[in-house]
Amino acid sequence: MRARRLTAALALVFVPTLAYPRDTEWRRYVIPSTGTSVEMPVTIFTKDAGPPDGGTGRRFMTDDSRADLTVQSVPNPDNDSPATFLFKKRPPAGIIYKRITANFFVVSSIRNDRIWYNRCNRAKSAMNCVLINYPAAEKRQWDEVVARVSRTLRG
């Protein structure tokens, strides 16, 4: 019985988790051409992964590439509402969470044991978005990061 407790305790020590200490450094990232901005944890997303597909902005990754964050402005030439814009993008089936207002949409689900989260704010002729992908097994560790990034999206 004692050996089982020790084994369980050791397993907890070696399970990889998100390092999100209270001293995590946050900085505002701005897309120069559009002014879209968001606060992002630069001590978590440390690698520049280049431009995103289908818009203007940047992708960032964790050192171990297990999570990524994309900040982008996507053209919306018809100035579609968030609901119409999302419908036209044809999101994958099986969305677990969806919230749509006149000013933004949020969708999230799980694919290949990873949570994907997408928030887009409506702007003139664009949708300004953050997309975050991370291991589903680490959901609780990522909740604070996702919430803060989402709340700070501007533009």
Secondary structure, 3 states (H helix, E strand, C coil): CHHHHHHHHHHHHHCCCCCCCCCCCEEEEECCCCCCEEEEECCCCCEEEECCCCCEEEEEECCCCCCEEEEEEEECCCCCCHHHHHHHHCCCCCCCEEEECCCEEEEEEEECCEEEEEEEEEECCEEEEEEEEEEHHHHHHHHHHHHHHHHCCEC
